[in-house]
Amino acid sequence: MKYMRRKESVFLIAVILLSCATVFLAGCKKSKNENGSRPVVVIPDTISTSKIDTLLRIFARPSPADTVKDTLGMKKILGNYIVSGVVSANDESGNLYKTIYIQNATAGIVIDIDITNLFTVLPVGKKIYVKCKGLYLGQYGGVTTLGMIYNGAIGRIAASELSSHLIFDSIPLNEPKADTLDVTNLASFESHISRLVVITDMTFPEAGQPFTSNGLPTTRIIADKQGNPIMLNGLNLVLYTSSYSTFANNFLPGGLGKIRGILSYYNGQYEFILRDLKDLLKFDSTGFALTIYENDFNSNPSDWVKYSVSGNGFTWDATYTVMMANGYNGSAPSDAYLISPGINLAGIQESVLSFSTYTKYIDSGIANPFEVMLSTNYSGSGDPAVATWTTVNCILPDANSSIWTSSGNISLAAYNQKVYILFHYKSSGTSGTSASIWEVDSFKVMGKY
């Protein structure tokens, strides 16, 4: 969609939609509201003669593999189709412009209307009825849209035509429920275009960046809980944000959470459109949105020091994409270090360190085969013994637990300089009872702006 700045026209909307009510609802009932005062318009469901998915079948969307984009012709609706739906998104936050989305049990659809500030009379949850005869179905970027002709393409319903096509119910609002999408199932996405949806256990690889850049509409990659971008049709699933949205300059949250919004589609790429920041659910609320350094060890890290005093050292495990220390079958008892690159905390008001660790097997000759330490004077290479190290208090898994364990957020607020984080592994021997396995993953240092 092409989104632009909102303008003030509340009075015009009210006048037009009041006209709709007068013209379109001659046969509708009125009843008292809950406190017995003013009458409330109640539209009988029998007025709705068609389902939204009927409209979509009239104008079939190309398959995801279809290369046809915006060149399809439009279709004028000649039949007496009247559809009902609940408003699932509007222009309140400025992320949509002159646009509403409605949905019912069958499908969702975009309606473009040449009026601003639609949210003042068409809030989310409002039930509306659309008399479709005379309107057009077309596509923008592959999404079926209900509107009128403008410059040879699908455009907005003119304000002067609105009273002939739209009316809304005044029963209490009831926001539609967001369907949960399966990110591994393309068909789940295909059947939910233009509907309110939610995906769980997702992250933003660009956490800490603003929603938009350089005053332009911006897409940001959506990833799974391991930080792997979600791919559909060979393209990234993205979050689309208009530069005119009220949250354009806010920062993408860090951590794991849920994202709710309208599922859209543009020339082969699936997009999420937030209605407002309340559609970001259960993200880390600590405010640590600035990613200072992170490494998920998806490849062998060239910026980390692997230093071995004796026995087996830390190695990168390509199968599980982790850093692993394992003294079993070594040439001698292991004494090995894995050291991060220098992480500059200068100018950061607050910062936290987090990582995950895993261990298996028991070293019967050593009580604490693994420790985490911090230095401010390590040189960045060579033997760590020549530097000063301080123990980092963190959560580590129990011996032989075989459970990935988060360290928790470890405060680095006392440091306003470059720091190095060290993982120290030891084994008492090289046999199955004198060497344990330790693995490190999801290393991250976050800060606040």
C-alpha positions as CSV (number, residue, x, y, z in Angstrom):
1,M,0.0,0.0,0.0
2,K,1.1,3.6,-0.5
3,Y,0.8,5.3,2.8
4,M,0.8,9.1,3.3
5,R,0.3,11.6,6.1
6,R,-3.1,11.8,7.7
7,K,-5.2,15.0,7.4
8,E,-8.1,16.3,9.5
9,S,-11.5,15.6,8.1
10,V,-13.5,14.2,11.0
11,F,-16.5,16.3,10.3
12,L,-16.8,15.2,6.7
13,I,-16.6,11.5,7.7
14,A,-19.4,12.0,10.2
15,V,-21.7,13.7,7.7
16,I,-21.1,11.0,5.0
17,L,-21.6,8.1,7.3
18,L,-24.7,9.6,8.8
19,S,-26.1,9.8,5.3
20,C,-25.2,6.1,4.9
21,A,-27.3,5.2,7.9
22,T,-30.3,7.2,6.6
23,V,-30.2,5.7,3.1
24,F,-29.2,2.2,3.7
25,L,-30.9,1.2,6.9
26,A,-34.6,1.9,6.2
27,G,-35.5,-1.7,7.1
28,C,-33.2,-2.1,10.1
29,K,-34.3,-2.4,13.7
30,K,-33.7,-0.1,16.6
31,S,-33.3,-1.1,20.2
32,K,-32.4,0.5,23.5
33,N,-28.8,0.4,24.7
34,E,-27.8,-1.0,28.0
35,N,-28.9,2.0,30.1
36,G,-32.2,2.4,28.3
37,S,-31.4,5.8,26.7
38,R,-30.7,6.5,23.0
39,P,-31.8,3.9,20.4
40,V,-29.0,1.8,18.9
41,V,-29.0,0.7,15.3
42,V,-29.0,-3.1,15.1
43,I,-28.6,-4.5,11.6
44,P,-30.0,-8.0,11.1
45,D,-27.5,-10.5,9.8
46,T,-29.9,-11.4,6.9
47,I,-28.9,-8.1,5.3
48,S,-25.5,-9.7,4.5
49,T,-26.0,-11.8,1.4
50,S,-22.4,-12.8,0.6
51,K,-19.1,-13.8,2.3
52,I,-15.8,-12.0,1.9
53,D,-14.2,-15.0,0.4
54,T,-16.9,-14.9,-2.3
55,L,-15.5,-11.6,-3.4
56,L,-12.0,-13.0,-3.4
57,R,-13.0,-15.8,-5.6
58,I,-14.5,-13.3,-8.1
59,F,-11.0,-11.8,-8.4
60,A,-8.6,-14.7,-7.9
61,R,-5.2,-13.7,-6.5
62,P,-2.2,-15.1,-8.4
63,S,-0.4,-17.9,-6.8
64,P,2.8,-17.0,-4.8
65,A,4.9,-18.3,-7.7
66,D,3.1,-16.2,-10.2
67,T,5.2,-13.4,-11.6
68,V,2.2,-11.2,-12.5
69,K,2.3,-8.2,-10.2
70,D,0.2,-5.1,-10.7
71,T,-0.8,-5.6,-14.3
72,L,-4.0,-7.6,-13.8
73,G,-7.2,-5.9,-14.9
74,M,-10.0,-4.9,-12.5
75,K,-13.4,-6.4,-12.2
76,K,-16.6,-4.4,-11.7
77,I,-19.0,-6.0,-9.3
78,L,-22.4,-6.3,-11.0
79,G,-24.2,-8.6,-8.6
80,N,-26.1,-7.5,-5.5
81,Y,-23.4,-8.6,-3.2
82,I,-23.6,-7.3,0.4
83,V,-20.8,-8.4,2.8
84,S,-20.4,-7.9,6.5
85,G,-17.2,-7.8,8.4
86,V,-15.5,-6.4,11.5
87,V,-12.9,-3.7,11.2
88,S,-9.6,-5.2,12.1
89,A,-7.3,-2.2,11.3
90,N,-7.7,1.4,10.4
91,D,-5.6,4.6,10.1
92,E,-5.4,5.6,13.7
93,S,-1.6,5.2,14.1
94,G,-0.9,6.6,10.7
95,N,0.6,3.2,9.6
96,L,-2.3,3.0,7.2
97,Y,-3.6,5.8,5.1
98,K,-7.2,6.1,3.9
99,T,-7.6,2.4,4.4
100,I,-9.4,-0.1,6.6
101,Y,-9.3,-3.8,6.8
102,I,-12.4,-5.9,7.5
103,Q,-12.8,-9.6,8.1
104,N,-15.3,-12.2,9.0
105,A,-15.1,-16.0,9.5
106,T,-14.3,-16.6,5.8
107,A,-11.6,-14.1,4.9
108,G,-10.3,-10.5,5.1
109,I,-10.2,-7.7,2.6
110,V,-8.7,-4.2,2.2
111,I,-11.1,-1.3,1.5
112,D,-9.6,2.0,0.3
113,I,-11.7,5.0,1.1
114,D,-10.8,8.6,0.0
115,I,-11.3,10.0,3.5
116,T,-8.8,10.6,6.3
117,N,-9.2,9.8,10.0
118,L,-11.5,6.9,9.3
119,F,-10.7,5.6,12.8
120,T,-13.0,8.2,14.4
121,V,-16.1,6.5,13.1
122,L,-14.7,3.1,12.1
123,P,-12.7,1.9,15.1
124,V,-11.3,-1.5,15.4
125,G,-14.1,-3.9,16.3
126,K,-16.9,-2.0,14.5
127,K,-19.1,-4.2,12.4
128,I,-19.8,-2.8,8.9
129,Y,-21.8,-3.7,5.8
130,V,-20.7,-3.1,2.3
131,K,-23.0,-2.9,-0.6
132,C,-20.6,-4.0,-3.3
133,K,-22.6,-3.5,-6.5
134,G,-20.8,-0.9,-8.6
135,L,-17.5,-1.1,-6.8
136,Y,-14.4,-2.7,-8.3
137,L,-12.0,-5.5,-7.3
138,G,-8.4,-5.0,-8.2
139,Q,-5.0,-5.8,-6.9
140,Y,-2.1,-3.8,-5.5
141,G,1.1,-5.8,-5.2
142,G,-0.9,-9.0,-5.3
143,V,-3.5,-8.2,-2.6
144,T,-7.1,-8.0,-3.6
145,T,-8.6,-4.6,-2.8
146,L,-12.1,-3.3,-2.9
147,G,-12.4,0.2,-4.3
148,M,-13.0,2.2,-7.5
149,I,-11.1,3.1,-10.6
150,Y,-8.4,5.7,-10.4
151,N,-6.0,6.4,-13.3
152,G,-6.6,3.0,-14.7
153,A,-5.9,1.1,-11.6
154,I,-7.7,0.1,-8.4
155,G,-8.2,3.2,-6.2
156,R,-10.2,4.6,-3.3
157,I,-14.0,4.8,-3.0
158,A,-14.8,8.5,-3.5
159,A,-16.3,10.3,-0.5
160,S,-19.3,11.3,-2.6
161,E,-20.0,7.6,-3.4
162,L,-19.6,6.3,0.2
163,S,-23.2,6.7,1.2
164,S,-24.3,4.3,-1.5
165,H,-22.0,1.5,-0.4
166,L,-21.1,1.6,3.4
167,I,-23.0,1.4,6.7
168,F,-21.9,0.4,10.1
169,D,-23.6,-1.2,13.0
170,S,-23.6,0.5,16.4
171,I,-23.6,-2.6,18.6
172,P,-20.8,-2.8,21.2
173,L,-17.3,-3.2,19.7
174,N,-15.7,-6.6,19.8
175,E,-12.1,-6.7,18.4
176,P,-11.6,-9.7,16.1
177,K,-9.4,-12.5,17.5
178,A,-6.0,-12.8,15.8
179,D,-5.3,-16.2,14.3
180,T,-1.9,-17.8,15.1
181,L,0.2,-18.5,12.0
182,D,2.5,-21.5,11.5
183,V,5.7,-20.0,10.1
184,T,6.6,-23.4,8.6
185,N,3.3,-23.7,6.6
186,L,3.1,-21.4,3.6
187,A,-0.6,-22.3,3.1
188,S,-1.3,-20.9,6.5
189,F,0.0,-17.5,5.2
190,E,-1.8,-17.7,1.9
191,S,-5.2,-18.2,3.5
192,H,-4.7,-15.3,6.0
193,I,-3.8,-12.4,3.8
194,S,-5.6,-9.2,4.9
195,R,-6.5,-10.8,8.2
196,L,-5.5,-10.0,11.8
197,V,-2.8,-12.6,12.7
198,V,-0.2,-13.3,15.3
199,I,3.2,-15.2,15.2
200,T,4.9,-16.4,18.4
201,D,8.5,-16.9,19.5
202,M,9.9,-14.4,17.2
203,T,12.8,-11.9,17.3
204,F,14.0,-8.8,15.4
205,P,17.6,-9.3,14.2
206,E,17.7,-5.5,13.9
207,A,16.6,-4.9,17.5
208,G,17.6,-1.4,18.6
209,Q,17.2,0.1,15.2
210,P,14.3,2.5,14.5
211,F,11.2,1.1,12.8
212,T,11.9,3.4,9.8
213,S,15.1,4.9,8.4
214,N,15.9,8.1,6.5
215,G,12.3,9.3,6.7
216,L,11.2,6.5,4.3
217,P,8.8,3.5,4.6
218,T,11.0,0.6,5.9
219,T,10.8,-3.1,6.1
220,R,12.6,-5.0,8.9
221,I,13.3,-8.7,9.0
222,I,11.3,-11.0,11.3
223,A,13.2,-14.0,12.7
224,D,12.5,-17.1,14.8
225,K,13.7,-17.5,18.3
226,Q,17.1,-18.6,17.2
227,G,17.5,-15.5,15.2
228,N,17.1,-17.2,11.8
229,P,15.1,-15.0,9.4
230,I,11.7,-16.5,8.5
231,M,11.6,-17.3,4.8
232,L,8.5,-17.7,2.6
233,N,8.6,-18.0,-1.2
234,G,12.4,-17.6,-0.9
235,L,12.0,-14.1,0.6
236,N,12.2,-12.8,4.1
237,L,9.0,-12.3,6.2
238,V,9.2,-8.6,7.0
239,L,7.6,-5.9,9.2
240,Y,6.4,-3.0,7.1
241,T,6.2,0.5,8.7
242,S,5.1,3.8,7.1
243,S,7.3,6.8,7.8
244,Y,4.1,8.6,8.8
245,S,3.2,6.1,11.6
246,T,3.2,7.5,15.1
247,F,5.9,5.0,16.1
248,A,8.2,5.4,13.0
249,N,11.1,6.7,15.2
250,N,10.7,4.2,18.0
251,F,13.1,1.3,18.3
252,L,12.5,-2.3,17.5
253,P,12.4,-4.3,20.8
254,G,15.0,-6.9,21.7
255,G,14.3,-10.3,23.1
256,L,11.7,-12.9,22.3
257,G,8.0,-12.1,21.8
258,K,4.9,-12.2,19.8
259,I,3.9,-9.9,16.9
260,R,0.3,-9.2,16.0
261,G,-0.9,-7.3,13.0
262,I,-2.4,-7.4,9.5
263,L,-0.8,-9.9,7.2
264,S,-0.2,-8.3,3.8
265,Y,1.7,-9.2,0.7
266,Y,3.7,-7.2,-1.9
267,N,5.0,-8.6,-5.1
268,G,5.8,-12.0,-3.7
269,Q,6.9,-11.0,-0.1
270,Y,4.7,-11.4,2.9
271,E,4.5,-8.4,5.2
272,F,3.2,-7.6,8.7
273,I,1.6,-4.3,9.3
274,L,1.3,-3.2,13.0
275,R,-1.7,-1.2,14.0
276,D,0.2,0.3,16.9
277,L,2.9,-0.7,19.4
278,K,0.4,-2.6,21.4
279,D,0.7,-5.3,18.7
280,L,4.1,-6.1,20.0
281,L,3.3,-8.7,22.7
282,K,5.4,-10.0,25.6
283,F,8.8,-8.6,24.5
284,D,11.5,-7.9,27.0
285,S,10.1,-4.9,28.8
286,T,13.4,-4.0,30.6
287,G,14.2,-1.4,28.0
288,F,17.5,-3.0,26.8
289,A,16.9,-2.4,23.1
290,L,20.4,-1.6,21.9
291,T,22.4,-4.6,20.7
292,I,26.0,-3.8,21.4
293,Y,27.4,-7.2,20.4
294,E,25.9,-10.7,19.8
295,N,27.1,-14.0,18.3
296,D,24.8,-17.0,17.9
297,F,27.8,-19.0,16.6
298,N,26.0,-19.9,13.3
299,S,29.5,-19.9,11.8
300,N,33.0,-20.4,13.2
301,P,33.8,-17.1,15.0
302,S,36.9,-15.4,13.7
303,D,36.7,-12.6,16.3
304,W,36.9,-14.9,19.3
305,V,40.2,-16.2,20.9
306,K,40.4,-20.0,21.4
307,Y,43.4,-20.6,23.7
308,S,44.4,-24.0,25.0
309,V,46.9,-24.5,27.8
310,S,46.6,-28.3,27.6
311,G,44.4,-31.1,26.3
312,N,41.5,-30.3,24.1
313,G,40.5,-26.7,23.4
314,F,37.2,-25.0,22.5
315,T,36.0,-25.9,19.0
316,W,33.1,-24.8,16.9
317,D,30.5,-27.5,16.4
318,A,29.1,-27.1,12.9
319,T,26.3,-29.6,13.4
320,Y,24.7,-27.7,16.3
321,T,26.3,-24.3,15.6
322,V,27.7,-23.8,19.1
323,M,31.1,-23.4,20.8
324,M,32.0,-26.7,22.5
325,A,34.6,-27.8,25.0
326,N,35.1,-31.6,25.5
327,G,38.1,-33.1,27.2
328,Y,37.2,-36.7,26.3
329,N,40.0,-38.6,24.5
330,G,42.4,-35.6,24.8
331,S,46.2,-35.8,24.9
332,A,46.0,-34.5,28.6
333,P,43.6,-33.1,31.0
334,S,42.0,-30.0,29.4
335,D,42.6,-26.4,30.4
336,A,41.0,-24.2,27.7
337,Y,39.7,-20.7,27.2
338,L,37.2,-19.1,24.9
339,I,37.5,-15.3,24.9
340,S,35.2,-12.7,23.3
341,P,36.4,-9.8,21.3
342,G,36.6,-6.5,23.1
343,I,33.1,-5.1,23.7
344,N,33.1,-1.3,24.1
345,L,30.7,-0.1,26.8
346,A,31.9,3.5,26.7
347,G,29.0,5.9,26.7
348,I,26.4,3.2,27.5
349,Q,24.4,4.1,30.6
350,E,23.4,0.5,31.4
351,S,24.3,-2.8,29.8
352,V,23.6,-6.5,30.4
353,L,25.3,-9.7,29.3
354,S,23.4,-12.9,28.5
355,F,24.3,-16.3,27.0
356,S,23.1,-19.9,27.1
357,T,25.1,-23.0,28.3
358,Y,24.7,-26.7,28.1
359,T,26.5,-29.5,29.9
360,K,26.5,-33.3,29.8
361,Y,28.4,-36.0,31.7
362,I,30.1,-35.7,35.1
363,D,33.8,-35.0,35.7
364,S,34.3,-36.9,39.0
365,G,37.7,-35.2,39.6
366,I,36.7,-31.6,39.4
367,A,33.9,-29.7,41.3
368,N,33.7,-26.7,39.0
369,P,34.8,-27.6,35.4
370,F,33.4,-24.3,33.9
371,E,33.6,-20.7,34.9
372,V,32.8,-17.3,33.4
373,M,35.1,-14.3,33.9
374,L,35.6,-10.6,32.8
375,S,38.6,-8.5,32.1
376,T,39.2,-4.8,31.3
377,N,42.9,-5.2,30.5
378,Y,43.2,-8.3,28.3
379,S,45.2,-7.5,25.2
380,G,42.7,-9.2,22.8
381,S,45.0,-12.0,21.9
382,G,47.3,-14.6,23.4
383,D,47.5,-16.1,26.9
384,P,44.7,-14.8,29.2
385,A,46.8,-15.5,32.3
386,V,48.7,-12.2,31.8
387,A,45.4,-10.2,32.3
388,T,43.3,-9.6,35.4
389,W,40.0,-11.5,35.5
390,T,36.9,-11.1,37.7
391,T,34.4,-13.9,38.2
392,V,31.0,-13.3,36.6
393,N,28.1,-14.4,38.7
394,C,25.6,-16.1,36.4
395,I,23.3,-19.0,36.2
396,L,24.9,-22.2,34.9
397,P,23.3,-25.6,34.3
398,D,23.6,-28.4,36.8
399,A,26.1,-31.2,36.1
400,N,24.9,-33.7,33.5
401,S,21.6,-31.9,33.2
402,S,21.6,-31.8,29.3
403,I,19.4,-28.7,29.4
404,W,20.1,-25.4,27.7
405,T,20.2,-22.9,30.5
406,S,20.0,-19.1,30.2
407,S,22.5,-17.1,32.2
408,G,19.9,-14.4,32.9
409,N,20.7,-10.8,32.4
410,I,24.0,-10.1,34.0
411,S,24.5,-6.4,34.8
412,L,27.6,-4.7,33.3
413,A,26.6,-1.3,34.5
414,A,29.8,-0.9,36.5
415,Y,31.8,-0.9,33.3
416,N,32.1,2.1,31.0
417,Q,35.0,0.8,28.9
418,K,36.0,-2.1,26.7
419,V,35.5,-5.5,28.4
420,Y,36.3,-9.1,27.5
421,I,34.3,-12.1,28.5
422,L,36.1,-15.4,29.1
423,F,34.7,-19.0,29.3
424,H,37.2,-21.3,31.1
425,Y,36.9,-25.1,30.8
426,K,38.8,-27.7,32.6
427,S,38.8,-31.5,32.9
428,S,40.5,-33.7,35.4
429,G,41.3,-36.3,32.8
430,T,40.4,-37.6,29.4
431,S,38.1,-40.5,30.1
432,G,34.3,-40.7,30.3
433,T,34.2,-40.1,34.0
434,S,36.9,-37.4,34.1
435,A,35.7,-35.1,31.4
436,S,32.4,-33.3,30.8
437,I,31.0,-31.5,27.8
438,W,30.2,-27.8,27.9
439,E,28.6,-25.7,25.1
440,V,28.1,-22.0,24.8
441,D,25.5,-20.3,22.5
442,S,23.3,-17.1,22.1
443,F,26.0,-14.7,23.4
444,K,24.6,-11.1,23.6
445,V,25.4,-7.8,25.2
446,M,22.5,-5.3,25.3
447,G,22.2,-1.7,26.4
448,K,19.8,1.1,26.9
449,Y,19.7,4.3,24.9
